[in-house]
């Protein structure tokens, strides 16, 4: 377990996650198949070539899901009780097959639960491609365990 307990989060701190992920065409295809999303912008090369993007773009929910996964080791691995919400999701730029993404997390807020046994932590996650262009951002709120000590 490498995640943080409630007490270990500091409001205002930014965590730069070292792990990165290159998204392949196969990743995008499998994700679209699993989620039954047959949007041609993600899957049809000829269709996508005629759009403003000029090629297929990665499913935005795949980008969001991978970003959460990239942040888990330094935030909530083994210390989470539950994900409470994902809010303010934006995709300001597309992600393409072959792009490598990375994430940064900033702790926005934290508070103890009314029973004082756990804590609620809200984090802003920013996702960047290999050119350091912001491609996704969202807020993630979790219910976190307090330290057993």
Helices and strands as residue ranges (DSSP letters): G 6-8, E 14-16, E 21-22, H 25-35, H 40-43, H 45-49, H 60-75, E 80-90, E 100-112, E 118-128, E 134-145
